[in-house]
């Protein structure tokens, strides 16, 4: 049952889309509209109409809000351990204009969008028009079929992207992973110690190691403090049995049993000895997908 927004109903204009075209659009979207005028409006660009309120802009406005709400709820329910800032970064990427335009292309919306002469004569359709059409379709499906219909449409296309962002973004932030593990296993935060720095001010390299639970972990050099800290955090995770390097150079994060950790004396700086007494934590198997981009959290900002 659709949302109660009868005031938003529009009049279907056969000059814009024929019944066959509308049916084809419904097939592409996977939703049979009770009110096809909504579908037509969702696919009508402002360049084609005399009154902008007859275009898809109002539906785009609504769809943008529905899209954000559905993705936020999905993140909240699926990833209870994510911090608010991490959820915000993933949501920003998943609902970005770039992602919406990609979804529109995958569905095949490009030839379905109704454009005025000024737009239809252009060699390349702006991606912003595609993104707007996708959001407008979300709004139209919400009005026509209700929240569950809109959620199904959204999650079919965005759930794989959410999972990929979580895997490559959250989990490739080794400092974040180590921070959470340190609190769970040692009830303390890791310390990042700068051992050395070289090079001119504009191009310094840093050597940094992690100290945690009375142990010093292997030090790493990096072209920035941030990179050195990420690499050092990874070394600590590997030493703790919480991560492993794969043959292709990728890294896999593992779960561990907290009670399996025993803290021993400090290791020599920059070495891999001094493993905890009783062995490393017991791995329960891979928790995330593989990745090899250490700075992935930075690229989770919204794409313009």
C-alpha positions as CSV (number, residue, x, y, z in Angstrom):
1,X,0.0,0.0,0.0
2,X,1.4,3.3,-1.0
3,X,2.1,6.3,1.2
4,X,-0.8,8.8,1.7
5,X,0.3,11.6,-0.6
6,X,-2.6,11.9,-2.9
7,X,-2.0,15.6,-3.2
8,X,1.2,14.7,-5.1
9,X,-0.7,12.8,-7.9
10,X,0.0,14.0,-11.4
11,X,-1.9,13.6,-14.6
12,X,-0.4,11.1,-17.1
13,X,0.4,12.8,-20.4
14,X,0.6,10.3,-23.2
15,X,2.7,12.7,-25.2
16,X,5.6,12.1,-22.8
17,X,5.5,8.2,-22.4
18,X,3.4,5.6,-24.2
19,X,1.9,2.7,-22.2
20,X,4.5,0.4,-23.8
21,X,7.3,2.6,-22.7
22,X,5.9,2.8,-19.2
23,X,5.6,-1.0,-19.0
24,X,9.2,-1.3,-20.2
25,X,10.3,1.1,-17.5
26,X,8.4,-0.9,-14.9
27,X,10.2,-4.0,-16.0
28,X,13.6,-2.3,-15.7
29,X,12.7,-1.1,-12.2
30,X,11.0,-4.3,-11.0
31,X,8.0,-2.4,-9.7
32,X,4.5,-2.4,-11.2
33,X,3.0,1.1,-10.5
34,X,-0.6,1.5,-9.4
35,X,-0.3,5.1,-10.5
36,X,1.9,5.3,-13.7
37,X,1.7,9.0,-13.6
38,X,4.2,8.9,-10.8
39,X,6.6,6.8,-12.9
40,X,6.3,9.2,-15.8
41,X,7.0,12.2,-13.6
42,X,10.0,10.5,-12.1
43,X,11.5,10.1,-15.5
44,X,10.6,13.7,-16.7
45,X,13.4,16.2,-16.7
46,X,12.6,19.9,-16.0
47,X,13.8,20.8,-19.6
48,X,10.7,19.1,-21.0
49,X,7.9,20.8,-19.0
50,X,6.5,24.3,-18.8
51,X,6.1,24.1,-15.0
52,X,9.0,22.8,-13.0
53,X,6.6,21.2,-10.5
54,X,5.6,18.8,-13.3
55,X,9.2,17.6,-13.5
56,X,10.9,14.9,-11.4
57,X,12.5,17.5,-9.0
58,X,10.0,17.1,-6.2
59,X,10.2,13.3,-6.4
60,X,14.0,13.6,-6.4
61,X,13.8,15.7,-3.2
62,X,11.6,13.0,-1.5
63,X,13.7,10.1,-2.9
64,X,16.9,11.6,-1.5
65,X,15.5,11.6,2.0
66,X,14.1,8.0,1.7
67,X,17.4,6.8,0.2
68,X,19.4,8.2,3.1
69,X,17.0,6.9,5.8
70,X,17.0,3.3,4.3
71,X,20.8,3.2,4.1
72,X,21.2,4.6,7.6
73,X,18.8,2.1,9.0
74,X,20.6,-0.7,7.2
75,X,24.0,0.4,8.6
76,X,22.6,0.7,12.1
77,X,21.1,-2.8,12.0
78,X,23.8,-4.7,10.1
79,X,26.9,-3.2,11.8
80,X,26.3,-2.7,15.6
81,X,30.0,-2.2,16.2
82,X,30.5,0.7,13.8
83,X,31.0,4.2,15.3
84,X,28.8,7.1,14.2
85,X,31.6,8.6,12.2
86,X,32.3,5.4,10.4
87,X,28.6,4.9,9.5
88,X,28.5,8.5,8.2
89,X,31.4,7.9,5.9
90,X,29.9,4.8,4.4
91,X,26.5,6.4,4.0
92,X,28.0,9.4,2.3
93,X,29.6,7.2,-0.3
94,X,26.7,4.9,-0.8
95,X,24.1,7.6,-1.4
96,X,26.5,10.0,-3.3
97,X,25.6,11.4,-6.7
98,X,28.2,9.2,-8.3
99,X,26.7,6.0,-6.8
100,X,23.2,7.0,-7.7
101,X,24.3,7.7,-11.3
102,X,26.0,4.3,-11.5
103,X,22.7,2.7,-10.3
104,X,20.7,4.5,-12.9
105,X,23.1,3.2,-15.6
106,X,22.9,-0.3,-14.3
107,X,19.1,-0.2,-14.3
108,X,19.1,1.2,-17.8
109,X,17.4,4.6,-17.0
110,X,19.4,6.6,-19.5
111,X,17.2,6.0,-22.5
112,X,14.0,6.2,-20.4
113,X,14.5,9.8,-19.1
114,X,12.4,12.3,-21.0
115,X,14.4,15.4,-21.9
116,X,13.6,18.7,-23.6
117,X,15.3,19.6,-26.9
118,X,18.1,21.5,-25.3
119,X,19.1,18.4,-23.2
120,X,18.3,15.7,-25.6
121,X,20.6,17.1,-28.3
122,X,23.6,16.9,-26.0
123,X,26.2,14.2,-26.9
124,X,26.6,13.1,-23.3
125,X,23.9,13.2,-20.6
126,X,25.3,14.7,-17.4
127,X,25.6,12.2,-14.6
128,X,23.8,14.5,-12.3
129,X,20.6,14.0,-14.4
130,X,21.0,10.2,-14.1
131,X,21.5,10.5,-10.3
132,X,18.4,12.8,-10.0
133,X,16.3,10.3,-12.0
134,X,17.4,7.4,-9.7
135,X,16.4,9.4,-6.6
136,X,13.1,10.5,-8.2
137,X,12.3,6.8,-9.0
138,X,12.9,6.0,-5.3
139,X,10.5,8.7,-4.3
140,X,7.9,7.5,-6.9
141,X,8.1,3.9,-5.7
142,X,7.8,5.1,-2.1
143,X,4.6,7.0,-2.9
144,X,3.2,4.3,-5.0
145,X,4.1,1.2,-3.0
146,X,5.1,2.4,0.4
147,X,8.3,2.1,2.4
148,X,8.9,-1.6,2.0
149,X,8.7,-1.4,-1.7
150,X,11.2,1.5,-1.7
151,X,13.4,-0.4,0.7
152,X,13.5,-3.5,-1.6
153,X,14.3,-1.4,-4.6
154,X,17.1,0.5,-2.8
155,X,18.7,-2.5,-1.0
156,X,18.8,-4.7,-4.1
157,X,21.1,-2.1,-5.6
158,X,22.9,-0.7,-2.6
159,X,23.4,-3.6,-0.2
160,X,26.4,-5.0,-2.1
161,X,27.9,-1.5,-2.1
162,X,27.3,-1.1,1.6
163,X,29.1,-4.4,2.3
164,X,32.0,-3.5,0.0
165,X,32.4,-0.1,1.7
166,X,32.4,-1.7,5.1
167,X,35.0,-4.3,4.1
168,X,37.4,-2.0,2.2
169,X,36.8,1.1,4.3
170,X,36.2,0.2,7.9
171,X,38.4,-2.8,8.0
172,X,41.3,-1.3,6.1
173,X,41.6,1.3,8.8
174,X,44.0,-0.9,10.9
175,X,44.2,1.7,13.6
176,X,40.4,1.5,14.1
177,X,40.5,-2.3,14.2
178,X,43.4,-2.3,16.6
179,X,41.7,0.3,18.9
180,X,38.6,-1.9,19.2
181,X,40.7,-5.1,19.7
182,X,42.9,-3.4,22.3
183,X,39.9,-2.3,24.4
184,X,38.4,-5.8,24.2
185,X,41.6,-7.7,24.9
186,X,43.6,-5.4,27.1
187,X,41.1,-2.7,28.3
188,X,43.5,0.0,27.1
189,X,44.4,2.0,24.0
190,X,47.5,1.3,21.8
191,X,50.3,3.9,22.0
192,X,52.0,5.0,18.8
193,X,55.6,5.9,19.5
194,X,57.7,7.9,17.0
195,X,61.2,6.3,17.0
196,X,62.8,8.3,14.2
197,X,62.1,10.8,11.4
198,X,64.2,11.6,8.3
199,X,64.0,13.9,5.3
200,X,63.2,17.6,4.8
201,X,60.2,19.2,6.4
202,X,58.1,19.0,3.2
203,X,58.9,15.3,2.7
204,X,59.5,13.7,6.1
205,X,59.4,9.9,6.7
206,X,58.5,8.6,10.1
207,X,59.4,5.4,12.0
208,X,56.6,4.4,14.4
209,X,55.8,1.4,16.5
210,X,52.8,0.3,18.6
211,X,53.1,-0.4,22.3
212,X,50.3,-2.3,23.9
213,X,49.7,-4.6,26.8
214,X,53.4,-4.3,28.0
215,X,54.7,-5.3,24.5
216,X,56.5,-3.4,21.8
217,X,55.4,-4.4,18.3
218,X,57.5,-4.2,15.0
219,X,58.2,-0.6,13.9
220,X,57.3,0.6,10.4
221,X,58.5,3.5,8.2
222,X,56.0,5.6,6.4
223,X,55.9,8.7,4.1
224,X,53.6,10.3,6.7
225,X,52.8,9.7,10.3
226,X,49.4,8.5,9.3
227,X,50.7,5.9,7.0
228,X,53.4,4.7,9.4
229,X,50.8,4.4,12.2
230,X,48.5,2.4,9.9
231,X,51.4,0.0,9.0
232,X,52.5,-0.3,12.6
233,X,48.9,-1.1,13.6
234,X,48.8,-3.8,11.0
235,X,52.0,-5.3,12.4
236,X,50.5,-5.4,15.8
237,X,47.3,-7.0,14.5
238,X,49.4,-9.7,12.8
239,X,51.5,-10.3,15.9
240,X,48.3,-10.7,17.9
241,X,46.9,-13.2,15.5
242,X,44.1,-10.8,14.5
243,X,45.3,-10.3,10.9
244,X,47.2,-12.2,8.2
245,X,48.8,-11.4,5.0
246,X,47.7,-13.4,2.0
247,X,49.9,-14.7,-0.8
248,X,48.6,-11.9,-3.2
249,X,49.7,-9.2,-0.7
250,X,46.1,-8.5,0.5
251,X,45.3,-8.6,4.2
252,X,42.6,-10.5,6.1
253,X,41.3,-9.4,9.5
254,X,40.4,-12.3,11.9
255,X,38.3,-12.6,15.0
256,X,40.0,-13.7,18.2
257,X,38.9,-15.1,21.5
258,X,39.8,-12.6,24.2
259,X,40.6,-15.2,26.8
260,X,43.3,-16.7,24.6
261,X,45.6,-13.7,25.0
262,X,48.4,-13.8,27.6
263,X,50.7,-10.8,28.0
264,X,54.5,-11.5,28.2
265,X,57.4,-9.2,28.6
266,X,58.3,-6.6,26.0
267,X,60.0,-7.6,22.8
268,X,63.0,-5.9,21.3
269,X,62.1,-2.8,19.3
270,X,61.5,-3.6,15.6
271,X,61.6,-7.4,16.0
272,X,58.9,-10.0,15.8
273,X,59.9,-12.0,18.9
274,X,58.4,-11.8,22.4
275,X,55.2,-13.6,21.3
276,X,52.6,-13.9,24.1
277,X,53.0,-16.9,26.4
278,X,50.6,-19.7,25.4
279,X,50.5,-18.5,21.8
280,X,48.6,-16.0,19.8
281,X,44.8,-15.5,20.2
282,X,42.8,-18.3,18.7
283,X,41.5,-17.3,15.3
284,X,37.9,-18.1,14.5
285,X,38.1,-17.4,10.8
286,X,38.0,-14.5,8.5
287,X,35.6,-11.7,9.4
288,X,35.9,-9.4,6.4
289,X,36.8,-9.3,2.7
290,X,40.3,-8.9,1.5
291,X,41.8,-5.4,0.8
292,X,45.1,-3.7,0.2
293,X,44.3,0.0,0.3
294,X,45.5,1.3,3.7
295,X,44.1,4.8,3.3
296,X,40.6,3.7,2.2
297,X,38.8,5.7,5.0
298,X,39.9,8.9,3.3
299,X,38.2,7.9,0.1
300,X,34.9,7.3,1.9
301,X,34.1,11.0,1.7
302,X,31.2,11.9,-0.6
303,X,32.0,12.0,-4.3
304,X,30.9,15.4,-5.8
